[in-house]
Amino acid sequence: MTVVRGITHARSDRTVKGEDATSVAVLFFADGPPVQYFAVFDGHGGAAAAKLCAEELHGRVVHAFERNAPGEAAGDFDARLGRACTQAFDWAEDVLRKAHSSHGTTATCVFVAPDAVYVANVGDSAAFLFTPDGERRVLIKDHRVDECSPRERERVIAGGGEIRPARNMRGVPHGPARIFPGGLMMTRSVGDMGASATIIATPAVQRFDYPRDGGTIVLASDGLWDFVPLELIDGLVRASAKPTLGVRWLSQALLKVAKHRNADLDDVSIVCITLDAKAEPRRRSWFGAPAAVATSPEREWSSSPSLGVRSRWLAALTPGSAKVRAEPAGGPTPWQPKRLVPTFVARFKRARSGLSAAASPLRNSAPAQVVGGSAWCVPEFSLPDGADSRQMPSAFARQTSAPLCAAAVLHPEVAA
């Protein structure tokens, strides 16, 4: 399976009741880059609903995305994806309804695009984003009755649902709040035909900016979140940042902790996703490393590919035309002095025109080379006696005379 560049993942699961399912795929939408898809489905009442969603839901999202709704802009990716997710979830609901299935499932789907992360969910299978700076961000709308918004509870009550804890044989309430009829702990799910009509399959779809510095997404069923504290999960995510560990170690570590604390009470399904930091477009130095300092208009980068190693060290400090290169980020290479190295490339309308051997310390001019339709002449310099080429800029500045800096001597048309 193709994996989108910059995204790695690992899955771990433990089966107790056999009602969980996970799905990973790469989705190709029209007129857009590939999108990595991850999903966790926590079934209840049976495995049919979770299995159906794991096998078919992402394909239905792509199919619905291709069909524009009336008045919908073709380039509005956010709106189209939200509509596609809603239609795909409704499709799964209709299939289960026609099959008269009482099985149900939560569904949390994560779509990772180059510039954004989209999450569509019903139920309580949570997803968190952990960033390198220590931030924790919840990526879902929790539909568990005890955690959902007041507006969601009002919707259920207005539709005729009853929110209360379950009662034992003596009529004593116990346990968390549930919705009756049906006794579900969630206000939204896929399936559950025997539950209250107020339980719907419409997903909450959210968009988050792709984290600039990268991060780790942990997507899991409640077999993890109900038994393992969030602080412990955060600590394991931080530990997995070590180069010798990684996302596969993280998924196994989370599963091991959940297994120990869960005591085989529930299925556990975990998908861990590592997002690389966004690549910043950066100029490259002559030495192959990103440039360390910005340059002013008077100190631009030379664009000629014809300079040799020796010529890069040699400078003619013509006022207003010097082009400065910075040492690579992270310090100089062993053979590079710790200084800004001025370089000079003179562009002549005709090779060797305007040069005065008497007034300039130039000894010879290298043969002109044609670059982009223009003749480029790379000057060479004679080293002063005893000068080390590694210290050439300082040695040359001390032992050469002022005419080198006179623009009238060379009379070049300096390249922009």
C-alpha positions in Angstrom: 0.0 0.0 0.0 1.2 3.5 -0.9 2.0 5.6 2.1 2.0 9.4 1.9 5.4 10.9 2.4 6.1 12.3 5.9 3.5 10.1 7.7 4.3 6.9 9.5 1.9 4.7 11.5 1.5 1.5 13.4 -1.5 -0.5 14.6 -1.9 -2.7 17.6 -5.0 -4.4 18.9 -6.2 -7.0 21.4 -9.3 -9.0 20.9 -11.6 -9.8 23.8 -15.1 -9.6 22.3 -14.1 -9.3 18.7 -16.1 -6.2 18.0 -13.4 -3.7 17.1 -12.0 -2.9 13.7 -9.4 -0.6 12.2 -8.7 0.7 8.7 -5.8 2.4 7.0 -5.8 3.5 3.3 -4.6 6.2 0.9 -7.4 8.1 -0.7 -7.1 9.8 -4.1 -9.5 12.6 -4.6 -10.0 14.5 -7.9 -7.8 17.5 -8.4 -6.0 17.0 -5.1 -3.0 15.3 -3.5 -3.3 11.9 -1.9 -4.8 11.8 1.6 -3.8 9.3 4.2 -6.8 7.8 6.0 -6.9 6.1 9.4 -10.0 4.9 11.3 -11.1 3.0 14.4 -14.5 1.4 14.9 -15.6 0.2 18.3 -18.5 -2.2 17.7 -21.2 -3.2 20.2 -24.0 -5.7 20.1 -21.9 -7.6 17.5 -19.1 -7.1 14.9 -21.2 -6.6 11.7 -21.4 -2.8 11.9 -17.7 -2.3 12.7 -16.6 -4.7 9.9 -18.9 -3.0 7.3 -17.4 0.4 8.1 -13.8 -0.8 8.1 -14.2 -2.4 4.7 -16.5 0.1 2.9 -16.6 3.5 4.5 -13.5 5.1 3.0 -14.5 4.0 -0.5 -17.9 5.6 0.0 -16.3 8.8 1.1 -14.3 9.0 -2.1 -17.4 8.2 -4.2 -19.5 10.8 -2.5 -16.7 13.4 -2.8 -16.6 13.1 -6.6 -20.3 14.1 -6.9 -20.7 17.8 -6.3 -23.8 19.0 -4.5 -25.9 21.7 -6.2 -24.3 25.1 -5.7 -21.1 23.6 -4.2 -17.8 25.0 -5.5 -15.6 22.4 -7.1 -12.5 23.7 -5.3 -13.9 23.9 -1.8 -12.2 20.8 -0.4 -13.3 21.3 3.2 -17.0 21.5 2.3 -16.9 18.6 -0.1 -15.1 16.3 2.3 -17.6 17.2 5.1 -20.5 16.4 2.9 -18.9 13.2 1.6 -18.3 12.0 5.2 -22.0 12.7 6.1 -23.3 10.8 3.1 -20.9 7.9 3.7 -22.0 7.5 7.3 -25.7 7.7 6.2 -25.0 5.0 3.6 -23.7 2.7 6.3 -26.7 3.4 8.5 -29.1 2.6 5.7 -27.3 -0.7 4.9 -27.6 -1.8 8.5 -31.2 -0.7 8.8 -32.2 -2.6 5.7 -30.5 -5.7 7.1 -32.5 -5.3 10.3 -29.2 -5.5 12.2 -29.0 -4.5 15.9 -25.3 -4.2 15.7 -23.7 -0.7 16.1 -20.4 0.9 16.2 -18.5 4.1 16.9 -16.5 5.6 14.0 -13.6 8.0 14.2 -11.9 8.7 10.8 -8.7 10.8 10.4 -7.8 12.3 7.1 -4.3 13.7 6.8 -3.7 16.1 3.9 -0.6 18.1 3.2 -1.9 21.2 4.8 -4.6 20.0 7.2 -5.9 17.2 9.4 -9.7 16.4 9.1 -11.5 14.3 11.6 -15.1 12.9 11.3 -16.5 10.9 14.2 -19.6 9.5 15.9 -19.3 8.0 19.3 -16.5 8.0 21.9 -13.4 6.5 20.1 -11.1 9.4 20.8 -8.1 10.9 18.9 -5.5 13.2 20.4 -2.7 15.2 18.8 0.5 15.4 20.8 2.9 18.1 19.6 6.7 18.4 20.4 6.1 21.5 22.5 3.9 19.6 24.9 0.5 20.6 23.7 -2.3 18.1 23.8 -5.3 18.6 21.5 -8.4 16.6 21.3 -9.5 16.0 17.7 -13.0 14.7 18.2 -16.4 15.8 19.4 -17.1 13.4 22.2 -20.6 11.9 22.0 -20.6 10.1 25.3 -23.6 11.2 27.3 -21.5 12.3 30.3 -19.1 14.3 28.1 -21.2 15.6 25.3 -22.2 19.3 24.9 -25.4 20.6 26.6 -26.8 21.2 23.1 -26.4 17.6 22.2 -28.2 16.5 25.4 -31.0 18.9 24.6 -31.4 17.4 21.1 -31.8 13.9 22.6 -34.3 15.0 25.2 -36.3 17.0 22.6 -36.5 14.0 20.4 -38.0 11.8 23.2 -35.0 10.1 24.6 -34.5 9.6 28.3 -31.1 10.2 29.9 -30.5 8.3 33.1 -28.3 5.6 34.6 -29.3 2.0 34.3 -31.1 0.4 37.2 -30.4 -3.0 38.9 -33.0 -5.6 39.8 -34.0 -3.6 42.8 -34.5 -0.4 40.8 -31.3 1.3 42.2 -29.5 3.5 39.6 -25.9 2.5 39.0 -23.3 3.2 36.4 -22.9 6.1 33.9 -25.7 7.9 32.2 -27.3 6.2 29.2 -30.0 7.0 26.7 -33.2 5.0 26.8 -34.7 3.1 25.1 -31.6 1.1 24.1 -29.3 2.0 27.0 -26.5 3.3 24.9 -23.9 5.6 26.5 -23.5 7.6 23.3 -25.8 10.2 21.5 -24.4 9.2 18.0 -23.4 5.9 16.5 -23.7 3.9 13.2 -26.4 1.2 13.4 -28.1 0.3 16.7 -31.6 -0.1 15.2 -33.0 -1.1 18.5 -31.9 2.0 20.2 -33.6 5.4 20.6 -34.5 7.2 17.4 -32.6 10.2 18.8 -29.3 8.4 18.3 -28.1 9.5 14.8 -25.2 8.7 12.5 -24.4 12.2 11.4 -20.7 12.7 12.0 -19.0 15.8 13.5 -16.4 16.9 11.0 -13.6 19.2 12.0 -10.6 20.7 10.3 -7.2 21.3 12.0 -4.1 23.0 10.5 -1.3 20.6 9.9 1.1 21.0 12.8 4.1 23.1 11.7 6.5 21.2 13.9 4.9 17.8 13.4 3.4 15.6 16.1 1.9 12.3 17.0 -1.8 11.3 16.7 -3.1 8.5 19.0 -6.4 7.1 17.7 -8.0 4.4 19.8 -11.1 2.8 21.1 -12.3 3.3 24.6 -10.5 0.1 25.7 -7.4 2.5 25.9 -8.9 5.8 27.0 -11.1 4.3 29.8 -8.3 2.6 31.5 -5.1 4.5 30.8 -4.6 8.1 32.2 -3.9 10.7 29.6 -0.8 11.8 31.4 0.7 8.3 31.1 -0.1 8.3 27.3 1.5 11.7 27.0 4.7 10.4 28.7 4.9 7.4 26.4 4.4 9.6 23.3 7.4 11.8 24.5 9.5 8.7 25.1 8.7 7.4 21.6 10.4 10.5 20.1 13.8 8.9 20.6 15.3 7.7 17.3 15.7 4.1 18.7 12.0 3.8 19.5 9.4 5.4 17.2 5.7 4.9 16.5 5.8 1.1 16.4 7.2 1.0 19.8 4.6 3.5 21.0 1.7 1.4 19.7 3.0 -1.7 21.4 3.7 0.1 24.7 0.2 1.6 24.8 -1.3 -1.8 24.1 0.8 -3.4 26.9 -0.3 -0.8 29.4 -4.0 -1.1 28.3 -3.8 -4.9 28.6 -2.5 -4.7 32.1 -5.1 -2.1 33.3 -8.0 -3.3 31.2 -7.9 -6.9 32.6 -9.5 -8.3 29.5 -12.7 -6.3 30.0 -12.9 -4.8 26.5 -11.3 -4.9 23.1 -8.4 -2.5 22.5 -7.6 -1.0 19.0 -4.8 1.6 18.7 -3.5 3.5 15.7 -0.5 5.7 16.2 0.4 8.2 13.5 3.6 10.3 13.3 3.4 13.5 11.3 6.8 15.0 10.1 7.4 18.7 10.5 6.4 20.7 7.5 9.2 21.2 5.1 10.2 24.8 4.7 11.5 26.0 1.3 15.0 27.1 2.0 17.8 28.3 -0.2 20.9 26.2 -0.5 24.4 27.3 0.0 27.3 26.3 -2.3 28.3 23.7 0.2 24.9 21.9 0.1 23.6 23.1 3.5 20.7 25.5 4.1 21.7 29.1 4.2 22.2 30.4 7.8 21.7 34.1 7.2 19.4 36.3 5.1 21.0 38.6 2.6 20.2 42.2 1.7 19.7 43.4 -1.9 23.3 44.5 -1.9 24.4 41.1 -0.8 22.6 38.6 -3.0 23.4 35.0 -3.8 25.4 34.3 -6.8 23.5 32.1 -9.3 26.3 31.0 -11.6 26.9 27.2 -11.6 30.3 27.6 -13.2 32.4 28.6 -10.2 35.1 26.1 -9.2 36.1 25.4 -5.6 39.1 27.8 -5.8 37.1 30.6 -7.4 34.5 30.5 -4.6 37.2 31.6 -2.1 38.5 34.5 -4.2 36.9 37.9 -3.9 36.8 41.2 -5.8 35.0 43.6 -3.5 33.4 45.9 -6.0 31.1 48.3 -4.2 27.4 47.5 -4.8 28.2 44.3 -6.6 29.6 42.0 -4.0 27.7 38.8 -3.5 28.0 37.2 -0.1 27.5 33.6 0.9 27.1 32.5 4.5 28.6 29.4 6.0 26.2 26.4 6.2 23.9 26.1 9.2 25.4 24.2 12.0 28.9 25.6 11.6 31.6 25.5 9.0 33.0 22.3 7.5 36.5 21.4 8.6 38.1 23.1 5.6 36.0 26.3 5.8 37.0 29.3 7.9 34.4 30.9 10.3 33.6 34.0 8.2 31.3 35.2 5.5 33.0 34.5 2.2 32.5 37.2 -0.5 32.5 35.8 -4.0 32.5 37.6 -7.3 31.2 36.8 -10.7 31.6 39.4 -13.4 29.3 39.2 -16.4 30.8 40.7 -19.6 29.1 41.5 -22.9 32.2 40.2 -24.5 34.8 37.9 -22.8 37.7 39.8 -21.3 36.3 43.2 -22.3 37.1 46.1 -20.0 39.9 44.3 -18.2 43.1 46.2 -17.5 46.0 44.1 -16.5 48.0 47.1 -15.3 45.4 48.4 -12.9 44.0 45.1 -11.6 45.7 42.3 -9.7 43.9 39.8 -11.9 46.5 37.5 -13.5 44.3 35.6 -15.9 40.7 35.3 -16.8 39.2 31.8 -17.1 37.6 31.0 -20.4 34.2 32.5 -20.8 31.4 30.0 -20.3 27.9 30.3 -21.8 25.2 30.1 -19.1 21.6 30.8 -20.1 22.7 32.5 -23.3 25.2 34.9 -21.6 29.0 34.8 -21.5 30.3 34.4 -17.9 33.9 35.1 -17.1 35.2 33.7 -13.8 38.3 35.6 -12.7 41.2 33.9 -11.1 43.7 35.5 -8.7 47.3 35.0 -7.9 47.9 34.1 -4.3 50.2 36.4 -2.3 53.4 34.6 -1.2 52.9 32.5 1.8 49.1 32.9 1.8 47.0 29.9 2.7 44.0 29.3 0.4 42.0 28.4 3.5 42.5 31.9 4.9 42.3 33.5 1.5 39.7 36.2 2.2 41.7 37.8 5.0 45.2 37.2 3.5 44.1 38.6 0.2 42.5 41.7 1.8 45.7 42.4 3.6 48.1 42.1 0.6 46.2 43.6 -2.2 45.8 47.3 -3.1 42.8 49.6 -3.5 42.4 49.4 -7.3 40.7 46.0 -6.8 37.7 47.8 -5.3 37.3 50.3 -8.1 34.4 49.5 -10.3 35.9 51.5 -13.2 38.8 49.0 -13.5 36.7 46.0 -14.3 33.6 47.8 -15.7 31.4 44.7 -15.4 27.7 44.3 -16.0 27.0 42.6 -12.7 24.4 39.9 -12.9 21.2 40.5 -10.9 
